[in-house]
Structures are given as structure tokens and as C-alpha cells.
Amino acid sequence: MEMEKLLNELYSHSLTNIKLGLENIKNLCEKLGNPQNDYRIIHVGGTNGKGSTSTTIEKVLLENGYKVGKYTSPHILKFNERIQVSGVEISDEEVAKYYYMVKEIMAKYNIGATFFEITTAMMFKYFSDKKVDFAVIEVGLGGKYDATNVAHGEITIITNVTLDHTEFLGNDIYTIALEKGGIIKDDSYVIVGSSEKEFLRGIETSSKNYINVLEKYKNSKFNLNFENFTTEIEIENEKFISPLFGIHQYNNFLCAYEGLKKLGISNEGIKQGLKKVVWPCRFEIMKKDKNILILDGAHNIDSMSKLKETVLEHYKKDEIVTITSILKDKKIEEMVPILREFSGNIILTSLKENSRGLTGEELKKYFTENLENIVVEEDIKKSYEKAVNLNKKLIIICGSFYLLSKFKEEVK
């Protein structure tokens, strides 16, 4: 079966076999020999910052001589990005091999499973066969009932909780924190990256023995270097330079730093590993000539607020043009005012090919006043051309990872 057809078949499982709980993934893993028990696991959950934290830990461990698997979602351009060993994506041939392995077990033992459960089972077995020392595993959605939760995290990191995916996780911070905290095991070393009271109250139902890095490292400092687009962090007179840029990256780094120190990695080992850190579409700088182009996966209220906070540290609102499209299941009414606070010109484009997407015209309905600097251009290439022609210092593309993927595919 060619790769496109195989992936279409795999994606089709998203619409079937949805069953609350871990029974499906436990059954799959048991038939695979419980491969999730064959390596040490760092389990990373939270609303935002999971990918940045996971990638920092992965790169530092690799630089310090360990063989490391990393599991993240969603992918930006291709499925293979989700499953990596030593920084190398799983090959098409290996995707096929492990999909058919899991598919055969599902048929033989009449196990129904979703796309994410199947992919997670594939990942566990792949990492086992590759004999990784560590697996850095990012939670897909929530925590307690997420398929990754059959893993036993030696270190469990929960970066933060904000109101996102409320239709699945709950309508308040405490309830969502309860769900996220469900990944904590009795003997896990637990790290959190937020001091929000309701978040901590939720976490404490699963563990009283957690490390809040914002409290532990409250005397630390950070600086955003807008010349090199790096985040400079100072901890106990040691300076660390993270290529991941933004105010929020300080919190993410502290979570990663605490985990790495627990694993015995030296400050020098962390500094060397940071030089290798790359995380696409998280304040990713694409061009630095006449226009600076930023791709950022700000797709909810919190991440849009963090983007605003970062860019306004250095740029004025009228120096920025933003191209955006937001999925219909997001809190668009609350995201739009934040967007308008940091961007003087906004171009609305289309994600109509996505079942959750909107056209630019549909999105415009959420902009109810001061429409003179709001432009609709459904074509992503023409959107970018219009942004360039405005001659602003900074072009930002944000609103959805699907939009960033579309831009990378269609605009060279």
C-alpha cells in the first residue's frame, strides 16, 4: 500500500472506536509485549509548552550520549515527525511495518482503537526495537485518559493549564488540572511550570510532592535577545542560551532544566545541548532581510497572549502585520481582541479545506469594528504577498498549526 493510502487508512480511525479509558491501548501494548516498559520515560503534559520542553530535554540528552526517542503531536508537514529516534524521523517503510503490526493485532484480538491509540502503540514498539535509553513522550490531549498514560513516567512534567479543549477536558482550570494530573504516578518526580492557584490545587489531588520551578528558581532571570532571537536565562550565576524565543520559553526551559538536573546532567552538558535545539513553528524565524517573518503556533487564548507579550517587548503595533486563520472550535471572540492589541494590520485567510476551519470571510464576522486595517485574502500565497507589500518590520503568521503547515507547503 502506498504511503498516502496507508496514512488515509490510519487517519480514518480518528472517526471510529472512540472509547473513554485506556482499555484499547493497554490491550494493544500487552499483545506487543508491553514495549513501554523497556526504557526510561519523561512524560510531558500541559496545555502549552509541551513540545518546547520535550525538544529541549531530547536534544540535551542526545548531546550527552544517550539514545533518545521523542513522541510529539501534531505534526506540521508529515506524519513521520511525530516519532523520532536520535533526531531522525521514522521512515515511511517503518511507519508501514509498525502500522501493519498493530493492525494485525487489532484484527486478531478484535481490539478497536483510535488513530492516536494506534500511533502511540506503534511508537512504544518502535522505541523498544530501537533500544532507546530514554523516551520523551508528549501527552496528546488531556492526561488521565490519553493513550500515552499507559507509560510510567520516571519524570512527569506538567507545564501549565489554560482553558483549551474545554469540550473534552472541562470548563475551569481546576477540572482541567485534575485531568492533566492524571499522568502522575506514585513514584514519579513531578515538575510543574505554573503558580496558578487552581492549577496547583488540581495537581495536588495527584501529588503533594511536586517541584514548582517558578518557586524553586524565583531568583533566576531571563532576557529576550531580539538581535539573535534567543532567550537568555540566568540561574545561580550560570547563563543558558535557548534558541527557543519568547517570554513563555523561560518557564518551559525551567521545566526542562529541572528534569535534566534530576537525571544528573551537568550545566555544561545542558548548555551544549541547547545549541542543537530547533522546534519548528514556535516563534520560528523564516527570513531576516527586509522583513522578519515569524511562524508561531499561537492557537488558543494563552499562546496568543504570550505571543503578544513577546512581540510588544520590542515592536510597536503599527510595525506588525499578521496573517491568521483560526479553527472554529477555538475561543475566537476572546482571541481576536488579543490579536488586535499587537497587530496594526491583519490579513484573514482560509482554512476551509479543514473540517474545523473557516474561510477568511467567515472569520471576519468576529471583527466587529475598526475594519479599515482588516483584509480578507483567501489564498495563502496572495496573503503573504499583501503582507510583504505593506512594508512592515515584522510579519507574523499564527492562529493554527494547520495554517503554518499550509504556508510551508504552498509558499516557497
N, C-alpha and C positions, 0 to 999 in steps of 0.2 A: 504494500500500500504506500503510495507516495505521501510525503510529509504533510502536505496541505490537507489531504483527505483524512489522514490519521489524526491530525490536530482537530479537524472539524468534528470527528467522532468523539474525541476526548472532551472537547468543549460542550458537546451535546449532553453530556452527563450533568451539566450545571442545572438543567431543567428538570431532572428526574432524581429519584432516590433520596430526596431531602428528608432526613430523619434526625430529629434532635437527639443529641447524645453522641457517645464515642463508640457505640457498638460496631458500626461498619468498619471504622479504621482499626479498632482492636482486632477484629476478625481477620482483616487483611494482613495486619502485621504478624499475627500468630501463624498464619499459613506461610508467611515469608520467613519464619524463624525468628521473629522479633528483632529485626536488624537494628532498631532504635536503641538497643541496649549495648551495642558494640563499640561505642565511642563516647567521649565526654561531651556534654551538651551545654551550650549557653543559650538560654531561651529568652527571646526578646519580645515583649508586648508593649502596648500603649497605643494611643490614638495617632500621635505624630512622633517622628524621630526614630522609629524602629529601624528603618533602612540605614540611616546615617550611623547610628550606634552600632549596628551589626557589621557594617562595612569597615568601620574603624577597628573593631575588635578583630575581624578577619585578617585585615592587612597587617596589623601588628603581630598577630600570632604567626602568620606566614613568614614575616621578616625575621622572626625569632626561631625559625627552624621547624615549625610544626606543619603537619599536613592538615588542611582545614577545608571542610565543606561549608557552603553557605546556601541557605534557602530563603528566598525573598519573594515578595509579590507586591503589586502586579509587575508584569514585565512591560518594558517600554516599546521595543521593536520586535522581539521574538521570544517565544516560549522558553527557549533554552537558557535565557538569562536567569530564570528562577532557580536553577540548580547548577551550582558551580563547585569545582574542587580545585584548590590551589589557584584560584582566579580564572580558571578555564571553564567555559560553559559546557554543559553536557552536549554531546554531539547528536545530530539527527538520528544516527544509527542506534545510539544508546537510548534515546527517547523511545524509539520503536521497540527495542529489546525489552525495556522495563515496562512499557505500556502493555505489550502483549503478555508479559509475565503476570502482571496484575489482572489483566482482562481474563486470562485463563483461570485464575483462582476465583474470580467473581463468578464465572460460568460454572465451574466445577462445584463450588460450595454455595451457589445461589446467594451471593452477597451483593446487595445493591450498594452503590457508592456514588457520591457526587464527584464532579471534576476535581475539587480541591482535595478530597479524600484520596482519590486515585493518584493524583500528583504527589501528595505527601507520602503515600506508601512507596511510590517509585523512588522518591528522594531518599527515604530511610534505607532502602535496599541498595541503592546506588552508592551511598556513602559507606555502607558496610563493605561492599565489594571493593571499593577503592581504598579501604583500610585507613580512613581518616583518623587523626588523633582527636580532633575537635569538630563538632558541627555547631555552627552558629545558625540558629533557627528562628526565623521571624514568624510570629503569630499572624495568621491570615485575617481573621475577624473575631473580635471579642477575646475569648480566652478559655473559659471553662469548657465550652463545647467545641472549641476549634480542633480540627483534626491533628494539629501538631501537639496537642496536650496529652497524647499517649507517651510523649518523650518525658524523661526525667531530667529536668534542668539542674545541673550542679550549681550553676549560677542562673538566677532569674532576674531579669531587668524589666521594670515597667516604667517607661519614660514619663508618661503623663496620661491624663484623661481629659478629653473635651467632649462636647455634645456633637457626636457624629454617629451615623448609622443608628440613630435613636429608634428606628422602626424595628430593629433587631435586638438592641442592647439595653434599651431603657431610656427614660426621659430626663434623668438627672445624673449628676456626676457620681453620687454615691452608688446608685444602682449599676452604672457602667463600670465603676471601680470594682464592685463585687464580681462582675463578670470577668474583667481583666485579671483580677487577683486569683481567679480560679486556676491559673497555671502554676501557682506556688505549691511546691511540695514540702513536706515536713522538714527535710534536711537541706533545702535549697538555701544558698546565700542570696538574700533578696536585696536588690538595689532599686531605688525609685528616684525620679528626677523632678519631683514637684512637691511644693509645700501646701497645695490647696487642701483646706481642711476636710472637705467632704471626700476628696480623693483618698487622703490618708486614713480616714475613718473606714472607708471601704476596704482598703488594703489590710488594715489591722484585723479584719474578720478572718483573714487567711494567715497572717503572720504578724506577731508583735515585734519580732526581731528583724527589722529591716534597716538598711542604711539609706538615709535621705541625703543624697550627695550635695544638695543645696545647703543643708545644715552642716554637714561634715566639712565642706570646703567653703564655708561662708566668708573666709578671709581671702579667697582667691580673687583674681581679677581677669578681665578679658578686654581685648581691644579689636575693633574691626579695621583691618588694613585695606582701605579702598584703592590703594595703588596696586597691590598684588592680589586682592580679593582673597585674603586668608583671615582666619580667626586666630588671634594670638592669646594664649591663655597662660597665666602665671599662677603656679601652685607651689607654695612654700619655697619661693625664690627660684623655682625651676620654670623655664619658659618652654611652652609647647606651641608649635605652629600647625594648625589644622587647615588643609586645603578646602575644607567644607566651610562655607562662608555664611555668616548670619548670627544674629543675637541668640537665636534658639540653639545654634550649634554649640554654644558654650555648655548648656545643660546636657546635650547629647554627649559631648566629649567627657563631661564629668562622670556620666553613667558608664561609658566605655572604660575610662581611666580606672574607676573603682574596680570594675570586673577584672581588668588586666592586672592590676596590682594584687588582687586576691589570687590570681593564677601565678604570681611570682615574677611577672615581667618587670624589668628594671625601667627606670625613667629613660635611660639612653635607648633601650630597646623600643620603648613607646615612641620616642622622637624619630627614630629611624623608620619605624613602620608607618608613621603619619605621612612621610614623604611619598608613600605609594597609594595613598587613599584617593580614590575617584568614585563619585556617586552621581551618575547622570541625572539631569533634570531636577537637581536640588541646588538652586541658585547656580546653575551651570552657565559659565561664561562661554558664549559661542564665538563672538568676534570682539576685537578690542581696537578697531581702527576709528573711522569717523563716528560710527555708532557702536555703543556697547550693547550687545544682545544678551539678555538673561532668560534662561528657561527655568521655571520654578514650578514644582508640583503643588502649589497652593490651591487646595481643592475643598477646603472647609473653612469655617469661621476662624479657628485658631491659626491655621497655617497662613491664611490671608492676612491676619493681624500681624503675624511675625514678619511676613514679607514687607508690609507697610512700615513696621518699626525699623527694619533694617535699611530700606532704601532711603527713608527720610532722615537717617543719620547723616547722609552725605549729599543727597539730591533734593532739589525743590520740586514741588508737584508739577509745575509747568515745564520741567525739564524731562518729563517722563511720558511715554506713550505706551499703552498696554493693549495687547491683543488677547481677547479672552473668549472662552465658551465654557459654560458651567452645566453640569448634569442636572436634570430636572428634580432628582431626589435629594439635592443639597438645599441648604437653607439660603436660597438665593436672595431673598428680601433682606437678610442680615449681612450677606457678603458684599452686596452692591455698594452700600454706603462706605464700607472699608476700602473698597477698590477706588472709589471716587476721592477718598481722602489723600491718596498718594499718587494718583494719576490724573493729569490735566486733560489728557486725550485718551479716549477709549475706543477701540475698534472691536465690534462684536462679530464673531464669525460662527460657522455652523459645525455642529457635531450630529447632524440629522441621521447619518448612517449608523449611529449607535442607538440602540433601543432606549437608552436613558438620556439621549442627547436632545438638544434644542437647536433650532436654527437661530441665526443672528436676530432675525425679526421677532421671533418668539421671546428671545432673551431681552430685547429692547423694551418689552412691556414692563419689565421690572425697573426701568429707568424712567421716573415719572416727572422729572423737572430738569431744567438746565441741560437741554438736549443738544445745544449747539456744538459741543465737542464730542458727541457720541455718533459714531459712524457704523453703519452696518455694511459688511462685505462678507458674503457667504463663502467666497473662495479664499482658501488659506494663503495661497501664493499672492493674490492681489492684496490681501490684508497686509502682508508683510511689506509689499511694495509701497502701499499707502503709508505705513508706519515709517519707512525709511525716508519717504518724501517730506515728512513733517519736520525732519532735521532736528530732532530732539537728542539730548545727550544719551538717554537710556531707553531702550526698547525692552519691554518685559512681555513674555508670553506665559500665561498662567491660567488656572481655572480648572484644569482636569489633566490627568496623565494621558488620557486619550488624545487630547489636543496636542500635547507635546510630541506624542508618538506620530500623529498625523503630520505635524510640522517637519519632524525629522525625515519622514518618508517622502514628503512632497516638495519641500523647499531645500534645494541644494545650496 
